[in-house]
Amino acid sequence: MSTTQLRILQNNLHKNKERTHGILNDPDMKNYTILMLQEQYWFPYTKSSPIHHSWALFEPSIQNTERAPRAAIYVNKNQLPAAKISQLPMPSSDVVVIQISASQKPILLINIYNPCNESVLTTVHTYLQSLRNQDYEFIIMGGDFNCHHPMWNPQSYTRHDEEADTLVDLAADLGLSLMIPPGTITYPNAGTAIDLVWGNNPAVHNVLKCQIAENQDHGSDHLPIETILDINAEKTVLNEPGFNYAKANWDQFKNQLEMHISSTSFPKTCTTLADIDTYTEQLINVIQMAVKESTPIKKPSPHSKHWWNEQLTELRRQANRLRKVYRKTRNDIDREAWRRKANEYTKEIAKAKIAK
């Protein structure tokens, strides 16, 4: 199965466990090919970001022994097989670089968390220069860059960091252009743009969307960014879904089973192994017919673990709506309503996981 779009969602999750689990398990995430996360939750005991059966995890190839990595890329296993993905050895514990084999030329994805006090931009620049001989169809560089420049901040925010000039030089040298519209606020608490998306010319020319993904907000203090490119990417076939027994109509099942049993000619006696086999086969058939007639088919998301429920999806959507209201009114009451609902969402994730 194939698709013509590469869908990327990037978000800084502020090291929150519930938000990290939420973004991996929310059924709405199944349409994304790539998750580029910054400050994702990291388990100190397993020394890993959360593992999920539907997402292939790529963490920095170099680990810092004193702190957790602050960048991770998750690849949707149902859209890209593992054979098409390779990680490149970027020498930083806050940057992840992967290469995707496409139909013609490969795609390069760079996810960056740039610390305020320990910039990685020079290291990134040097490493990407070493890839100049590689012929990439698309290059996407996204992340939390933690620096300010008039090129991307709102006009009302005039701060200009020296480190931002390093980023501008990096982009100019590598032929990358800003893909997210200038002035897009990604960090509402300060009214600034520190989460950015850059791309090479083919990416800029083929971009279908690069903007705040308001409906995919998981309650972080950073807004998520959705980038969609018009390309070709393979997608694996999903398994046939089963029956949703939790929503079966058991009265209907009983009636259908009685009807099918009465209309089936079972062996009157079972004195031989063949009689037993015939009886068993017929009984299984009538039960299966009754199940089909009284039980709906599951509509599972391969991204949801068994603890995920519809209440969590609805709570996240309610929080998103309240955040939109607050962004329009900037009213303290509206902000409190949004934060209360966002906190309820994260608490319910924790409760659902405990009760699993």
C-alpha positions in Angstrom: 0.0 0.0 0.0 1.4 3.5 -0.8 0.7 7.1 0.1 1.9 10.3 -1.5 2.4 12.2 1.8 5.0 12.3 4.5 3.3 13.6 7.6 5.5 14.9 10.5 4.4 16.1 13.9 6.9 17.8 16.1 6.4 18.9 19.8 8.4 19.7 22.9 6.7 17.7 25.7 8.5 19.3 28.6 9.7 15.9 30.0 6.2 14.9 30.9 5.5 11.2 31.2 1.8 11.3 30.6 2.1 13.7 27.6 4.7 11.4 26.0 2.6 8.3 26.5 -0.5 10.2 25.3 1.1 11.3 22.0 2.3 7.7 21.3 -1.1 6.1 22.1 -3.6 8.6 20.9 -5.5 7.1 17.9 -5.3 10.5 16.1 -1.6 10.1 15.8 -1.9 7.1 13.4 -2.0 9.3 10.4 1.5 10.7 11.0 4.5 9.1 9.5 7.0 10.7 11.9 7.0 12.1 15.4 9.9 14.5 16.2 9.8 15.0 19.9 11.9 17.2 22.1 12.2 16.9 25.9 10.3 13.7 25.7 10.0 11.6 28.9 13.0 9.4 29.5 13.0 6.4 31.9 16.1 6.6 34.2 16.0 2.8 35.0 15.7 1.5 31.4 17.6 4.5 30.1 15.2 4.9 27.2 12.4 6.9 26.0 9.0 5.1 26.0 8.8 2.1 23.7 5.7 1.5 21.6 4.6 -1.4 19.4 3.5 0.8 16.6 6.4 3.3 16.6 10.1 2.6 15.9 12.2 4.7 18.4 15.4 6.5 17.4 17.3 8.2 20.1 20.6 10.1 19.9 23.5 7.8 18.9 25.6 9.4 21.6 24.3 9.4 25.2 25.2 11.9 27.9 25.9 10.0 31.1 24.9 13.0 33.3 21.4 13.7 31.8 18.6 12.3 29.6 18.7 12.9 25.8 16.3 15.7 24.8 15.4 14.6 21.3 13.8 11.5 19.8 12.3 10.4 16.5 9.4 7.9 16.3 8.6 6.3 12.9 5.2 4.8 12.2 5.8 1.1 11.6 2.5 0.9 9.7 3.7 3.5 7.2 7.4 2.8 6.9 9.0 -0.6 7.2 12.2 -0.8 9.3 14.3 -1.8 6.2 13.7 1.7 4.8 15.0 3.6 7.8 18.6 4.0 9.0 20.0 6.2 11.7 23.1 8.4 11.0 25.7 8.7 13.8 25.3 12.4 14.7 27.8 13.3 17.5 25.4 14.9 19.9 23.1 13.7 22.7 20.4 16.2 21.8 20.1 15.6 18.0 18.7 12.6 16.1 19.3 12.1 12.4 17.6 9.5 10.3 17.6 8.6 6.6 14.5 7.2 4.8 14.9 5.3 1.6 12.3 6.6 -0.9 11.4 5.6 -4.4 14.1 7.7 -6.0 16.4 9.6 -3.6 16.6 9.3 0.2 15.0 11.7 2.7 17.0 13.2 5.5 15.3 14.2 8.8 17.1 16.1 11.6 15.4 16.5 15.0 17.2 19.1 17.3 16.9 20.2 20.8 19.3 23.2 21.1 20.0 24.0 24.8 20.1 27.6 25.8 23.4 27.2 27.6 25.2 24.6 25.4 24.4 25.2 21.8 24.6 22.2 19.4 24.3 24.2 16.2 28.0 24.4 15.3 28.2 20.6 15.8 25.1 20.1 13.6 26.5 22.4 10.9 29.8 20.5 10.8 28.1 17.2 10.6 25.6 18.2 7.9 28.5 19.6 5.8 30.0 16.1 5.8 26.8 14.9 4.1 27.2 17.3 1.1 28.1 14.4 -1.2 24.8 12.6 -0.5 22.0 13.4 -2.9 18.8 13.8 -0.8 15.5 14.5 -2.3 14.1 16.1 0.8 15.8 17.5 3.9 13.8 18.5 6.9 15.3 20.0 10.0 13.0 20.7 12.9 13.0 21.1 16.6 13.3 23.5 19.6 16.1 25.9 18.7 15.8 28.2 21.8 17.0 31.3 20.0 15.5 34.5 18.8 15.8 36.3 15.5 13.6 38.8 13.6 13.4 36.3 10.7 11.0 34.1 12.6 9.8 35.9 15.7 6.7 38.1 15.8 7.4 41.7 14.9 6.5 42.8 18.4 9.4 40.6 19.8 12.6 42.3 18.9 15.2 40.2 20.7 18.1 39.1 18.5 20.4 36.3 19.8 23.9 35.8 18.6 23.2 32.1 18.5 20.4 32.8 16.1 22.9 34.1 13.6 24.7 30.8 13.8 21.4 29.1 12.8 20.9 31.5 10.0 24.4 30.9 8.7 23.9 27.1 9.0 20.6 27.3 7.0 22.1 29.5 4.3 25.2 27.3 3.9 23.2 24.1 3.5 20.5 25.6 1.3 17.7 25.4 3.9 14.7 27.8 4.1 12.3 28.4 6.9 9.1 26.4 6.2 6.9 27.5 9.1 5.5 31.0 8.4 7.5 33.7 10.1 5.9 35.1 13.2 4.2 31.9 14.1 4.1 31.7 17.9 5.1 28.3 19.1 5.8 29.1 22.7 2.7 31.0 23.9 4.0 31.6 27.5 6.5 34.1 26.1 4.7 34.9 22.8 7.8 33.7 20.8 8.8 31.3 18.1 11.5 28.9 19.2 10.2 25.7 17.6 11.0 25.9 13.9 11.0 23.8 10.7 13.6 24.2 7.9 13.7 22.4 4.5 15.7 22.3 1.3 14.3 23.7 -1.9 12.4 20.5 -3.0 10.9 20.3 0.5 9.8 23.9 0.3 8.3 23.4 -3.1 6.5 20.2 -2.2 5.2 21.3 1.2 1.4 21.0 1.6 1.2 22.3 5.1 3.6 23.6 7.8 1.7 25.2 10.7 0.5 24.8 14.3 -1.5 21.6 14.7 -4.1 23.0 17.0 -6.1 19.8 17.1 -3.1 17.7 18.1 -2.2 19.6 21.3 -1.3 17.4 24.2 -1.1 20.1 26.8 2.5 21.1 26.7 3.7 24.6 27.0 5.0 24.3 23.4 2.5 24.1 20.5 2.8 21.1 18.1 3.8 21.8 14.5 2.5 19.7 11.6 4.5 19.4 8.4 3.1 17.6 5.4 5.1 16.9 2.2 3.9 15.6 -1.1 6.0 12.5 -1.7 5.8 8.8 -2.1 6.2 6.4 0.9 5.4 2.7 1.3 2.9 1.6 3.8 2.5 -1.9 5.2 -0.8 -3.7 5.2 -2.6 -3.9 8.6 -4.0 -7.1 10.0 -7.7 -7.9 9.7 -9.5 -6.4 12.8 -11.4 -8.8 15.2 -14.7 -8.5 16.9 -15.4 -5.9 19.6 -17.0 -8.2 22.2 -17.3 -5.3 24.7 -20.1 -3.9 22.4 -21.8 -7.2 21.5 -25.6 -7.4 21.7 -25.8 -10.5 23.9 -29.5 -10.8 23.7 -29.3 -10.8 19.9 -26.5 -13.3 20.1 -28.6 -15.7 22.2 -31.5 -15.4 19.8 -29.4 -15.9 16.7 -27.6 -18.9 18.3 -30.9 -20.6 19.1 -32.1 -20.0 15.6 -29.0 -21.5 14.0 -28.9 -24.5 16.3 -32.5 -25.3 15.6 -31.9 -25.2 11.8 -28.8 -27.3 11.9 -28.8 -31.1 11.6 -26.4 -32.2 14.3 -25.5 -35.9 14.6 -28.0 -37.5 17.0 -25.3 -39.6 18.5 -21.5 -39.3 18.7 -20.2 -42.8 18.8 -17.2 -42.3 16.6 -14.4 -39.7 16.2 -15.9 -38.6 12.9 -19.2 -37.9 14.6 -17.5 -35.8 17.3 -15.5 -33.8 14.6 -18.7 -33.2 12.6 -20.6 -32.1 15.7 -17.8 -29.8 16.8 -17.4 -28.2 13.4 -21.1 -27.5 13.1 -21.3 -26.1 16.6 -18.3 -23.7 15.9 -20.0 -22.6 12.7 -23.3 -21.7 14.3 -21.5 -19.8 17.1 -19.4 -17.9 14.6 -22.6 -17.0 12.6 -24.3 -15.7 15.8 -21.2 -13.7 16.7 -21.0 -12.0 13.2 -24.7 -11.1 13.4 -24.6 -9.6 16.9 -21.1 -8.2 17.4 -19.5 -5.2 15.7 -16.1 -5.3 14.1 -13.3 -3.6 16.1 -12.0 -0.3 14.7 -8.7 -0.3 16.5 -5.9 2.2 16.1 -2.6 0.3 16.0 -1.1 3.1 18.0 -3.4 2.7 21.1 -2.4 0.4 23.9 -5.1 -1.4 25.8 -5.3 1.3 28.5 -6.2 4.0 26.0 -9.9 4.9 26.0 -12.3 7.2 24.3 -12.5 9.4 27.4 -8.8 10.3 27.0 -9.4 11.3 23.4 -12.3 13.4 24.3 -10.5 15.1 27.2 -7.6 16.0 24.9 -10.0 17.5 22.4 -11.8 19.5 25.1 -8.4 20.8 26.3 -7.6 21.8 22.7 -10.8 23.7 22.3 -10.3 25.6 25.6 -6.7 26.5 24.6 -8.0 27.9 21.3 -10.5 30.1 23.3 -7.7 31.3 25.6 -5.4 32.1 22.7 -8.2 34.3 21.3 -9.2 36.1 24.5 -6.0 36.0 26.6 -8.3 36.0 29.5 -7.1 34.6 32.9 -10.3 32.8 33.5 -10.1 31.1 30.1 -6.5 30.2 30.7 -7.4 28.6 34.1 -10.2 26.6 32.4 -7.8 25.4 29.7 -5.0 24.4 32.2 -7.6 22.7 34.5 -8.8 20.5 31.6 -5.2 19.9 30.4 -4.2 18.7 33.8 -7.2 16.5 34.0 -6.2 14.9 30.7 -2.7 14.1 32.0 -4.0 12.8 35.3 -6.5 10.5 33.6 -3.7 9.1 31.4 -1.8 8.2 34.6 -4.9 6.6 36.2 -5.7 4.6 33.0 -2.2 3.2 32.9 -2.4 2.2 36.6 -5.8 0.5 36.1 -4.7 -1.4 32.9 
